[in-house]
């Protein structure tokens, strides 16, 4: 019996399939070179709806609050035809933490967004609000609500618990249904896990159009700014 | 017997330069030189110690390792900002490769390539944009193909017919 079990185990090891290769990045000649470290590919539910909303705009303008990524620029800029504005708030957060004056961040963020009101069709917040303290979050949320056009969409991710090993993560768009997670910078504890009602209060002028709870215990939330778009 | 005239031979390892800085461009410490006036090379280098303030026009590829403040216009050629290059200017070129620092808007008819450790703060208009991991960028990227967008703004001329303009003065 034990011999049969050994043979079966040996055969199963022989026939075990290799792990599937990582999904291909966004097609394009300027593809970022593959990082030797494995980067998990995680599915997303809200991105497809976010992209769908952008596709309805004739010349959408997108504001990205995360770090600039070549594949994302190609995806949103070249494939979707968006004008992409990059305002890396993570970089500001990191810099103020390093300089030992995180309390100055809200005042800095007040002047961080020079764009005119209602000039943006979509905003990518990623998981920024997991790392901001409440005063900074209030400032960024106020700017976000100001910048969005009527019917504009906001994409955000919110963890359901405090992650002890949280790191800033770059979300590289693979396609409409998947991100590749690329960790960077030093570990940084999340400030807090916001409750749904807190998120609702934070973006008081917006309404939640979709909320997905993923298996990764992350909530993906799509907000829309109420109003009617004028056809220009 | 047929010995080459060494006096006109360019120095190996140094590129000749065509300084094209009309409009009051002031160059200090130009470390490159013209070896042979008739010899037109494809690539021009502006060295680390060179400071140019004003309008920089050219009809050949250009590599900048120095400091330029003003406007750079290389309509049909490639502009490379070297690792030591510091640009505070509006840039118009066929293709722009950034390894140094650029503060200003960049317009390219073909491609903008921000390499690792390259930095751009400004708005980019180009049909293709590549941004490497580790590059710094703040501004906007517009990749829609707008033929008129790659042309630098021209001053109105007296002999040209006036073009209908929007009330706010923007181009139609």
Interface residues (C-beta under 8 A of the other chain):
Chain A: X29 X30 X32 X33 X35 X59 X68 X69 X70 X73 X74 X77 X78 X81 X83 X84 X85 X86 X87 X88
Chain B: X113 X128 X129 X130 X131 X132 X133 X135 X136 X137 X138 X139 X140 X141 X142 X143 X144
